[in-house]
Amino acid sequence: MNSDKVLDAKGLACPMPIVRTKKAMMELESGQVLEIHATDKGAKNDLAAWAKSSGHELVSDIEADGVFTFWIKKGY
């Protein structure tokens, strides 16, 4: 999947993946996609909930070798 920006949040514990994601999303235009790489198991639920509550769209997510990758489209 194409992304406009990539955020490496590997090795960060909650709530830092969300904090970094929020900051990175502020740098994007509406409709652009942020790709996030995280190793915190809680990130899957946390990022999905945050995206929904913030008006963004979790387009896709996968897990491979202990790394969770998320694609979130900026909603506004």
Number of C-alpha atoms within 10 A of each C-alpha: 7 9 13 13 15 15 17 15 22 16 13 15 15 13 12 14 24 19 11 15 21 15 10 16 21 11 11 16 13 13 14 18 25 23 22 26 21 22 20 20 14 13 25 17 9 15 19 18 13 17 20 12 10 12 12 20 18 19 15 13 15 11 14 7 6 11 17 19 21 24 23 23 24 20 16 13
